[in-house]
Amino acid sequence: MLTPRIDRRWDADFLTLRRLLAGETFGKLVSLESHFDRYKAPGTKKESWKTEQVPGSGILFDLGSHLIDQVLVLFGLPSRVFASVRDERGSSEVATAGWGEHGFIDDAFDAMLFYDSPPPGVDASERGFVVKLSATTTSLCERQTRYVVRGVKAGYSKYGLDLQEDQTCAGMGPADAGFGIETEEEWGTLTTADGSVKVKSEDGSYKSLFKNVAQALLGKAELVVKASQAADVVRVINLLGKSSREGKVLEVRR
């Protein structure tokens, strides 16, 4: 049995977004923005595979893999993609190197995933919609954007990243009170023509990934995160990198 560790499908914000999209909250979907924005001071470097200046490292493979996986879970593969993958802090050792080449390390990207028609079960215009993905390590903001959703009936905005990673680093565990649970201050906001309301977040639950793996090993459940899905994520990552190098919109062949 092979399953990738893609636990951010159980982020509180993503679980909440899935709940909203499953209803008739937005009317026809127009666009979705998804961000993983952080700040790291220039010159700082944590030694890991993420910072090695070789193909397969950098923010697109790191945080980008989660952003892309979440979109593919919601909508499947897009029709076309376009991206700008960058070294904003000037950390690359080879000035002429680009994404996918030795001596280059990306710390920011912006990507557009175009859906030319609504995927099955998605309420969107027959003309399709666009998903915008963004991640950077040079974002000094009071509040970091997580999601912006636009529909013909409503919009939704969410700030801040899921709590579980920071809570785990601080020594908390899934059995501890408050683990993965956002306060009202951290909830997103839904806006319609009649005004705005706070939307209670689902509880984050990374442990659900491991519960599913255990149940699959016992033959009691199907794997939620499949190796083929991770392969699709890598496929999209490589297309985004190629798009950035060539400055072109690229088709995603089914």
N, C-alpha and C positions, 0 to 999 in steps of 0.2 A: 504494500500500500504506500502510495506517495501523495503527500499533501503539503503545499507550501504554507509557511507561517504568515498568513495575511490576516492578522488579527484586527486591523483597523476597520474591517466590516462591522465590528462591534463597538466602534466609537459611539458615544452618546449622540453626537451631532448627526452622524450618518444614519443611525437608527431612527432619529427624529425626522430627518429628511425623507427617508423611505416611507415612513408613516404618512407624511404630508402628501407625497407624490401619489401614494396609493389611493387617496381619497380624491374628491373633486375640489380640492382647496384652491388651485390656481386657475382653473379653467384650462384653456389651451396653453401649453408650455411654450414660451418664447426663447428663454435662455437660462442657463445655469452657470454661475461662476463658482469655482472651488479653489481655495487657497491653502497653502501651508507656508506661511510667511514667518520668518524669525529674524533675529539679529545676532551676528557674530562680529566682533570687532576686527578690523583689518589686521592681518598679521597673526591672528590666533589660529592654531591648528591642532586638532585632536587626532592623534595617530590611529588610523583605522583604514579598512578597505575603502571607506567613503572618500578619503582624501588622497589616496594613491593616484598619481597622474598617469593612469593607464586606462584603456577601454574597459567599461563596466563599472567605473567609479563615478562619483559626483552626484549632484542633487537629483538629476533626472532619473537615475536608477534607484536612488534612495527614496526620497519623499515622493518623487513622481510616480513610482510604481504603485503607491497606495492611492494617489489621486486617480490614476488611470483605472485601477482595479475597481474602485467605487463606481466610476462612470460606466464601465462595462457591465457591472452587476445591474445597474439601473436600466441601461439602454442597449447593451450589446455593442458590437463593433460599429464605429462611425463609417460614413461614406468617404470622407476626405479629411486630411489633417494638414495643419501648418504650424510651425514652431520657430521660436527664437531661443536658442540655448546659449547661455553666456557665462563668462567669468567676470563678474562685476567687481570683485575685490582685487583683481590682478594677481592671482596666486599661481597662474600657469607658468611652468618653467620654460616653455617654448612659445615665443610670441606669435609664431605663425601657425601653431597647431590649432586644430578645431575639434569639435566633439567627436569622440571615438578614436582619437589619435593620441599617441604617447606624448606626454608633456603638457596635456591640457586637463584642467579640472573645472567643471562647471559648478557654479554656486547659485544660479538663477535660471529660470526658464518661464516663458509664456507660450501656451499652446492653444490652438483652436481645433476643436473636433466638430466637424460638420455632419449633421444628420439630415439627409436630403428628403426624407419622408419619415413619418412617425413609426418607431418600432412597435411591434405588437403590444397592445395593452397600455401604450403611452398616449395620453390625450395631448396632442400637439397639432399645429397647423399642418395641412397637407403639403405645404411648402417646406416643412421641416423646421429645425431649430439648431442652435449652436451651443456648445459647451466650451467654456473658457477655463483653462487650468493655469495656475500660477504658483510658483514657489521661489523663494529667495532667502538669502541669509543677510540681506542688507536692508531690512525693513524696521526702521525706528518709528513706531507708531504707538500711540497711547493704547489703542485697541487694534488687534490684528484681525482682519477680515477672514472669515472661514467660508461662509456661503452667501451668495446673493442669487435668489431665484426670482425670475420674472414670468408672470403669466398674464393673460388678458383679464383675469378677475382679481388677482392678488399678487403680492410680492412678499418675499421672506428674506430677512437678513440675520446672519448669525456671526458672532465674533468670538475669538478665542479658540484654542485647541482643546481637544479632549483631555480630561484630567488624569487618565489612568497611567500614562507614562511617567509623569512627574510624581504621582502618588507612589508608584512602585519604586522610583529612585529615592524617595524619601523614607522608604521602609514599610509602607503600607502594603496590605495584601487584599485579595478579593473577599476574604472573610471579615475584614475590618469595616466598622460602621462608616458610611459615607464614601466608600470606595466606588469610583465611577459615577457618582451622583452629583449633578450640577445644582447650584443654588439658583434661585429665581433671578438673581442679578446676571447670571450667565446664560439664561435662556435666550432663544432667538425671538424675533419680532415679526409678526404677520401683519401686513398692511393691506387694507381694501379701501374702496371709496368711502366707506363709513368710518374709517379710523384704524388705529393700530392696537394690537393686543399681544401680550407675551404668550409664547407657546412653551408649555412644560416639556423639558427634554426627557427622552427615554434614558434609562440608566445604562451607562456603558458596561460592557460585559465581555472582556477578553477571555474570561474563563469559558465562555460558550464555545470558542474554537476547540479547546482541549476536551470539553465534554463531548463534542461531536466526534472528535477523533477516537475517544474511548468507546463511544457507542458504535462507531463504524468497525473498530477492531473486534467488537463482540458480535458483529453481524446484525446489530439492532437499528442501524441508521445508515443512510447514504452520506458520503463525504460532502460537506458544504463547499469547501475550498478544493477545487480539483486542479491537478497538474496542467490540464489543457487550458484552464483559465489563466494560469500564470504564464503559459506560453503565449497566449494572446496579448497579455500585458507587455511582455518583452518585445513582441512583434510591433506593437504600437510605439513603444519607446524607440526602437530602431528607426521606425518611419519618421518620428518626430526629430531625431537626431539628423537623419538624412535631409529632411525638409529644411532644417536650420542651416546645414552646410550648403545646400543648393539654392536656398531662397525660393523654394517652390511649394505650391500646394500639391500634395501627393494623394493619389487614390488608395483606398484600403481594399484590396481584392479579397473577396469572400472565399 
